[in-house]
Amino acid sequence: MKEIAPELRLRLYETMLRIRRFEEETGALFAAGELPGFVHLSIGQEAVPTGICAALGHEDTITATHRGHGHIIAKGADLGRMMAELMGKRTGYGAGKGGSMHIFSVDLGVLGANGILGAGQPIAVGAGLSAKLQGSDRVSVTFFGEGASAQGGVHEAMNLAAVWKLPVVFVAEINGYAELTPYQYHVSVPSMVDRAGGYGIPAVSVDGNDVEAVYEAAVEGVARARSGGGPVLIEARTTRWHGHFEGDRQLYRPAEELESLADHDPLTRQADRLVAAGLLGEEGLNVLERRVVEEVAEAVAFGRGSPEAAPEDALLHVYASEGAGAAGAAEVTR
Ligand SMILES: Cc1ncc(C[n+]2csc(CCOP(=O)(O)OP(=O)(O)O)c2C)c(N)n1
């Protein structure tokens, strides 16, 4: 594997930091009652979307999950429009009608976060099929957790992607829990690599708390999919720091596990690496920190200053307007 360029190593860290600070702020706003609905944070898991999306081009597509803020930010989302969507504001990616679990943007190549487990994978297969039929070299990436991994839709998608040799990258983001249930309680074969083998899909397992390891696996998998080699699966084992949803007290997790979460911190790991390689010092880290905190504060201000979605907005964007095409129908802007 080639060495990762210094600018990219820095960008990997910055993207993870952006996700972390955005989600910390989201957690605080939710606790203060400023965000409607449910919020699932991916704090601790930032290396997975960051490493995967760094290997993608703008035209490539992803499907995200109910824990999808990180996936969408890593694909290049504007934090202001993200925050506005979480706040139910008209300037959000879904005009305030989707919220945290249903962020969608054709412009970004985000074919939806999804509140339904196993629903994103057939969509990703559709995106892979469209790329193949159009003769495009677009790659379709789909994220899912181990809870979703036993859903029929995931298996049907893996089978069809393999049969049709579609450019789909399945990313199994294993954080140890499906809601309150530990992995070993609900999955008979815990290795997603073995399960992918059942469909003839080549697969690798990586340390999902190591952003550079995830990136390297992604570069290889994406190149294979892009060059007509068919689907691949990347299993990334990571760590969920917060509860399943904000407000979950995590009484089902052993105290030692909760106390040792920071030992797996993907940000600390990457920061230490950058410092050791002489790419960043304390001052550089502080500059990045200030920039990202400022960006998140601006996003919150943008959301707060935006108009609320109105009840009658529910009647908008239901049907595609004539001649708008799929992109016109799906991209909700005002
Ligand atoms: C089809 C379906 N069944 C059940 C649920 C309820 N549900 C929401 S999240 C979740 C667990 C998801 O676990 P996992 O896929 O590992 O993702 P994680 O929450 O760990 O990110 C469940 C069972 C759902 N949203 N959709």
The ligand as an SDF file (V2000), in Angstrom:
LIG
                    3D

 26 27  0  0  0  0  0  0  0  0999 V2000
  -36.4400   -2.9740    9.9270 C   0  0  0  0  0  0  0  0  0  0  0  0
  -36.1700   -2.3630   11.2710 C   0  0  0  0  0  0  0  0  0  0  0  0
  -36.2530   -3.1350   12.3780 N   0  0  0  0  0  0  0  0  0  0  0  0
  -36.0180   -2.6010   13.5990 C   0  0  0  0  0  0  0  0  0  0  0  0
  -35.7070   -1.2710   13.7200 C   0  0  0  0  0  0  0  0  0  0  0  0
  -35.4550   -0.6660   15.0950 C   0  0  0  0  0  0  0  0  0  0  0  0
  -34.0270   -0.3840   15.2570 N   0  0  0  0  0  0  0  0  0  0  0  0
  -33.5280    0.8550   15.0550 C   0  0  0  0  0  0  0  0  0  0  0  0
  -31.8880    0.9120   15.2180 S   0  0  0  0  0  0  0  0  0  0  0  0
  -31.7960   -0.7050   15.6300 C   0  0  0  0  0  0  0  0  0  0  0  0
  -30.4760   -1.3620   15.9180 C   0  0  0  0  0  0  0  0  0  0  0  0
  -29.4880   -1.0930   14.8320 C   0  0  0  0  0  0  0  0  0  0  0  0
  -28.2790   -1.7020   15.0920 O   0  0  0  0  0  0  0  0  0  0  0  0
  -27.1180   -1.6110   14.0490 P   0  0  0  0  0  0  0  0  0  0  0  0
  -27.6090   -1.9520   12.6940 O   0  0  0  0  0  0  0  0  0  0  0  0
  -25.9970   -2.4190   14.5830 O   0  0  0  0  0  0  0  0  0  0  0  0
  -26.7410   -0.0710   14.0050 O   0  0  0  0  0  0  0  0  0  0  0  0
  -26.2450    0.8490   15.2000 P   0  0  0  0  0  0  0  0  0  0  0  0
  -27.4810    1.3530   15.8880 O   0  0  0  0  0  0  0  0  0  0  0  0
  -25.3870    0.0320   16.0770 O   0  0  0  0  0  0  0  0  0  0  0  0
  -25.5130    1.9490   14.5310 O   0  0  0  0  0  0  0  0  0  0  0  0
  -33.0590   -1.2940   15.6100 C   0  0  0  0  0  0  0  0  0  0  0  0
  -33.3340   -2.7180   15.9050 C   0  0  0  0  0  0  0  0  0  0  0  0
  -35.6410   -0.4940   12.5480 C   0  0  0  0  0  0  0  0  0  0  0  0
  -35.3300    0.7870   12.5640 N   0  0  0  0  0  0  0  0  0  0  0  0
  -35.8480   -1.0680   11.3330 N   0  0  0  0  0  0  0  0  0  0  0  0
  1  2  1  0
  2  3  1  0
  2 26  2  0
  3  4  2  0
  4  5  1  0
  5  6  1  0
  5 24  2  0
  6  7  1  0
  7  8  2  0
  7 22  1  0
  8  9  1  0
  9 10  1  0
 10 11  1  0
 10 22  2  0
 11 12  1  0
 12 13  1  0
 13 14  1  0
 14 15  2  0
 14 16  1  0
 14 17  1  0
 17 18  1  0
 18 19  2  0
 18 20  1  0
 18 21  1  0
 22 23  1  0
 24 25  1  0
 24 26  1  0
M  CHG  1   7   1
M  END
$$$$
